[in-house]
Amino acid sequence: MPIFARLFALLLAFFVLSEASAQRLRRAHDNDQQSIAAERDLRDRTNSGAVGLAAGLLEGAPIHFATEISRVVNDNGDLTVLPIVTRGPTENVNDLLYLKGVDVAIINSDSLEEYKSQVPQIQQKIVSILSLFPSELHIFVRPEIKSLPDLAGKKANFNTPGTAAAYSGPLIFSRLGIDVEKMFIPHPVALEQMRRGEIAAVIFITSKPVDAFIKGKWEGGYKFLPVQYDKRFEDYYLSASLDSSDYPNLIGKDQRIETISVPTILATFNWSQDSPRYRRTAKFVDTLFSRISRLQAPGFNPKWKNVELTARAPGLQRFAPAQDWLDRSAATQSSRQ
């Protein structure tokens, strides 16, 4: 074969191989682009359905409620609820206002009081989704303390910072007009000091019954002091009571101790209706409300059985999609009657 023909054949083979290689590279590039696009689409869809739920301390009730909410809502496929460990329901208001990634939060109703000066329109910026459970005020005192005024100037423990008692307790005592020497140490330690006469009172703000009062052995005279619900508490609190069914060793069979409770609320920011976060939170509410019966079944916290979707949260307006769901549900029930 002449040299020119051989060169031509080699060049032709080179171009054929080069074109084949180019096609392989283009296919690989196209596959990479498709893979990147698919991954980006998955990431976008995952993030668009991710709901950050600011809960509370690891040892507190809110984080357990948040975890159970995620168990029920997450199997929707379009939503992923991410419970977030925080410093507590009071701090959660700050997270809801300012922290990226927090869409909903568990707060105490009176947490808003701390933000009134910082955010004058706080009660328009935060709206309620669901009233979860009440945390009853327990003012437990030594035998020599007969009434609330007897506590003036004496030591009273409000548990550790970040707890409901540490925030709500001093606020409630301020409204009662009783100035005590405030302590913020763990309640188990305070109860032992109380037995020795070093502390006059221990203030719990938590859902009844409290193990320390059921399992603990207390001498005669230790008791809960009553707190009357009146206009001083109408903005954030609810009327409540303690009786012998709660604490048979401390309260007589026919006795009832009047007190108040701090509602624990699932809340959200009052997002603009054209906001993606509004739509995401609305979808979360619709799924949660539609599946509330699952949370009230065995295997979940028994307090879910007392949750009423229609219950109002003191001091807060309801999130519009939550009210819309309730209105639709009421209309459906009415049409079936």
C-alpha positions in Angstrom: 0.0 0.0 0.0 1.4 3.4 -0.9 2.6 5.6 1.9 -0.2 8.1 1.2 -2.9 5.5 1.4 -1.5 4.2 4.7 -1.4 7.6 6.2 -4.9 8.3 5.0 -6.1 5.0 6.6 -4.3 5.9 9.9 -5.9 9.3 9.9 -9.3 7.9 9.2 -8.9 5.4 12.0 -7.8 8.2 14.3 -10.8 10.3 13.5 -13.1 7.4 14.0 -11.6 6.6 17.4 -11.6 10.3 18.3 -15.3 10.6 17.4 -16.2 7.5 19.4 -14.2 8.8 22.4 -16.0 12.2 22.0 -19.4 10.4 22.0 -18.5 8.5 25.1 -17.4 11.7 26.8 -20.6 13.4 25.8 -22.7 10.6 27.1 -20.7 10.5 30.3 -21.1 14.3 30.6 -24.9 14.0 29.9 -25.2 11.3 32.5 -23.2 13.4 35.0 -25.5 16.4 34.3 -28.6 14.2 34.7 -27.2 12.8 38.0 -26.4 16.3 39.2 -29.9 17.6 38.2 -31.5 14.6 39.9 -29.5 15.1 43.1 -30.3 18.8 43.1 -34.0 18.1 42.6 -33.9 15.6 45.5 -32.1 18.1 47.7 -34.6 20.8 46.8 -37.6 18.6 47.5 -36.1 17.3 50.7 -35.4 20.8 52.0 -38.7 22.2 50.8 -40.4 19.6 53.1 -38.1 19.9 56.1 -39.8 21.5 59.1 -37.5 22.5 62.0 -39.2 22.1 65.4 -37.5 23.8 68.3 -38.4 21.7 71.3 -36.4 21.9 74.5 -34.0 20.3 76.9 -33.2 16.6 76.5 -34.7 15.9 79.9 -37.9 17.9 79.4 -41.4 16.9 78.1 -41.3 19.2 75.0 -38.5 17.2 73.2 -40.5 14.0 73.7 -43.7 15.6 72.3 -41.7 16.9 69.3 -40.2 13.4 68.7 -43.7 11.9 68.7 -45.0 14.5 66.3 -42.1 13.7 63.9 -43.0 10.0 64.1 -46.5 10.6 63.0 -45.9 13.4 60.4 -42.7 12.1 58.8 -44.3 9.2 57.0 -46.2 11.6 54.9 -43.4 11.4 52.3 -43.4 15.1 51.5 -42.5 16.3 55.0 -39.7 15.7 57.4 -40.0 17.1 60.9 -36.7 17.7 62.6 -36.9 18.0 66.4 -34.3 20.4 67.7 -32.8 20.3 71.2 -32.8 23.8 72.6 -32.5 25.6 75.9 -36.2 25.5 76.6 -39.6 26.9 75.7 -38.7 30.4 76.7 -35.6 30.5 74.4 -37.7 29.0 71.7 -39.5 32.3 71.1 -36.2 33.8 70.2 -35.4 30.9 67.9 -38.7 31.2 66.2 -38.1 35.0 65.6 -34.5 34.9 64.5 -33.0 31.4 64.0 -32.8 30.0 60.4 -34.2 26.5 60.1 -36.8 26.9 62.9 -40.3 26.8 61.4 -42.3 25.8 64.5 -41.6 25.7 68.2 -42.9 24.6 71.5 -43.3 27.5 73.8 -44.9 28.4 77.1 -47.7 31.0 76.9 -46.0 33.5 79.2 -42.7 33.3 77.3 -44.0 36.2 75.3 -43.8 38.5 78.3 -40.0 38.6 78.1 -40.1 39.9 74.5 -42.7 42.6 74.8 -40.1 45.4 75.1 -37.8 43.9 72.5 -40.6 43.1 70.0 -43.6 45.3 70.8 -45.9 43.5 68.3 -44.8 40.0 69.5 -48.4 38.8 69.8 -49.0 39.5 66.1 -45.7 37.9 65.1 -46.2 34.6 66.9 -49.3 32.5 66.3 -50.5 29.3 67.9 -51.0 26.0 66.1 -52.0 23.7 69.0 -52.3 23.9 72.7 -50.4 20.8 73.8 -50.6 20.4 77.6 -50.8 22.5 80.7 -48.0 22.7 83.3 -49.5 23.1 86.7 -48.1 25.4 89.3 -47.1 23.5 92.4 -46.0 25.6 95.4 -44.8 23.0 97.9 -44.0 24.3 101.4 -42.7 23.3 104.8 -45.2 22.8 107.7 -44.6 26.2 109.3 -45.7 28.0 106.1 -49.5 28.5 106.3 -50.1 30.8 103.4 -48.5 32.6 100.5 -47.7 35.8 102.5 -45.6 33.6 104.9 -43.1 33.1 102.1 -42.1 36.7 101.9 -38.3 37.0 102.4 -37.8 33.3 102.6 -35.9 31.0 100.3 -37.8 29.4 97.4 -36.3 27.2 94.7 -37.3 27.6 91.1 -35.3 24.8 89.6 -32.4 25.3 87.1 -32.2 28.0 84.5 -34.0 27.1 81.2 -36.8 25.2 83.0 -40.4 26.4 83.1 -40.2 27.0 86.8 -37.1 29.1 86.5 -38.9 31.5 84.1 -42.6 31.3 84.9 -42.1 31.0 88.7 -40.6 34.4 89.4 -43.0 36.0 87.0 -46.0 34.5 88.8 -44.6 35.4 92.2 -44.1 39.0 90.9 -47.8 39.1 89.9 -48.7 37.7 93.3 -46.8 40.5 94.9 -44.6 38.2 97.0 -40.9 38.8 97.2 -39.0 35.7 98.0 -35.2 34.8 98.1 -35.0 33.1 94.7 -32.8 30.0 94.3 -32.1 28.1 91.0 -30.7 24.7 91.9 -31.9 21.2 90.8 -35.1 20.3 92.5 -33.9 17.0 94.0 -31.2 18.9 95.8 -33.6 21.6 96.9 -36.1 19.1 98.3 -33.4 17.6 100.5 -32.5 21.1 101.8 -36.2 21.7 102.4 -36.4 18.7 104.6 -33.5 20.1 106.7 -35.3 23.4 107.0 -32.9 25.4 104.8 -35.5 26.2 102.1 -39.1 27.2 102.8 -40.7 26.3 99.4 -40.0 24.5 96.1 -41.9 25.6 93.0 -42.6 23.1 90.3 -44.2 24.1 87.0 -44.8 20.8 85.2 -47.6 18.5 84.2 -49.1 16.7 87.2 -48.6 14.3 88.8 -44.9 14.8 89.8 -43.0 11.7 90.9 -41.3 13.6 93.8 -44.6 14.1 95.5 -46.0 10.6 94.7 -43.0 8.5 95.6 -41.4 10.7 98.2 -42.3 10.3 101.9 -43.3 13.6 103.5 -44.1 14.2 107.2 -47.4 15.8 108.2 -47.7 19.5 107.5 -45.9 19.6 104.1 -48.4 20.8 101.6 -49.3 22.7 98.4 -50.4 26.3 98.7 -53.5 27.4 96.8 -53.2 30.1 94.1 -56.5 31.8 93.0 -57.0 32.3 89.3 -58.0 35.9 88.7 -57.5 38.9 86.4 -53.8 38.9 87.2 -53.4 35.7 85.2 -56.0 36.0 82.5 -53.5 37.0 79.7 -51.3 33.9 79.7 -52.6 31.3 82.2 -55.4 29.0 82.8 -57.3 27.9 86.0 -56.2 24.5 87.4 -56.4 22.4 90.5 -54.6 19.6 92.4 -56.5 16.9 94.3 -56.2 13.5 96.0 -56.2 11.6 92.7 -53.0 13.5 91.8 -51.3 13.2 95.2 -53.2 10.9 97.6 -50.4 11.1 100.3 -50.5 14.9 100.4 -54.1 15.9 99.6 -57.2 14.7 101.5 -59.9 12.7 99.7 -62.3 15.6 99.5 -59.7 18.4 99.3 -59.0 20.4 96.2 -56.1 22.9 95.9 -56.8 25.7 93.4 -53.8 26.7 91.3 -53.0 28.0 87.8 -51.3 26.3 84.8 -49.0 27.5 82.1 -50.2 26.3 78.7 -47.5 24.7 76.5 -48.1 25.7 72.9 -47.0 24.5 69.5 -46.5 27.8 67.7 -45.1 29.3 64.5 -44.1 32.6 63.1 -46.9 34.6 61.4 -45.4 34.1 57.9 -46.6 36.0 54.9 -49.0 33.8 52.8 -46.7 34.0 49.8 -43.8 32.7 51.8 -42.5 29.1 51.1 -42.3 28.7 54.9 -45.9 29.6 55.2 -46.8 26.9 52.7 -44.5 24.3 54.3 -45.9 25.0 57.8 -49.4 24.9 56.5 -48.7 21.4 55.0 -47.3 20.4 58.4 -50.4 21.6 60.2 -52.7 19.8 57.8 -50.8 16.5 58.2 -50.6 16.8 62.0 -54.2 17.7 62.5 -55.4 14.9 60.2 -53.3 12.4 62.1 -53.9 13.6 65.7 -55.8 10.3 66.5 -52.6 8.4 65.9 -50.9 10.3 68.6 -53.8 9.5 71.0 -53.3 5.8 70.5 -51.4 3.5 72.8 -47.6 3.8 72.4 -47.6 7.6 72.7 -47.6 9.9 75.6 -51.0 9.5 77.4 -51.3 13.3 77.6 -52.1 13.4 73.9 -55.5 12.0 74.8 -56.3 15.4 76.5 -55.2 17.5 73.6 -58.1 19.3 71.9 -57.5 20.8 68.5 -60.1 23.5 69.2 -58.6 24.6 72.5 -57.4 28.3 72.5 -54.0 29.4 73.5 -54.1 32.4 75.9 -52.6 35.5 74.5 -52.2 34.2 70.9 -54.1 34.2 67.7 -54.4 30.9 65.8 -52.3 30.2 62.7 -54.7 30.8 59.7 -54.2 27.3 58.1 -54.9 25.7 61.5 -58.2 27.6 61.8 -59.0 26.8 58.2 -58.5 23.1 58.9 -60.8 23.3 62.0 -63.5 25.2 59.9 -63.4 22.5 57.2 -63.6 19.8 59.8 -66.6 21.4 61.5 -68.3 21.9 58.2 -67.8 18.2 57.3 -69.2 17.0 60.6 -72.2 19.3 60.3 -73.0 18.0 56.8 -73.0 14.4 58.2 -75.6 15.2 60.8 
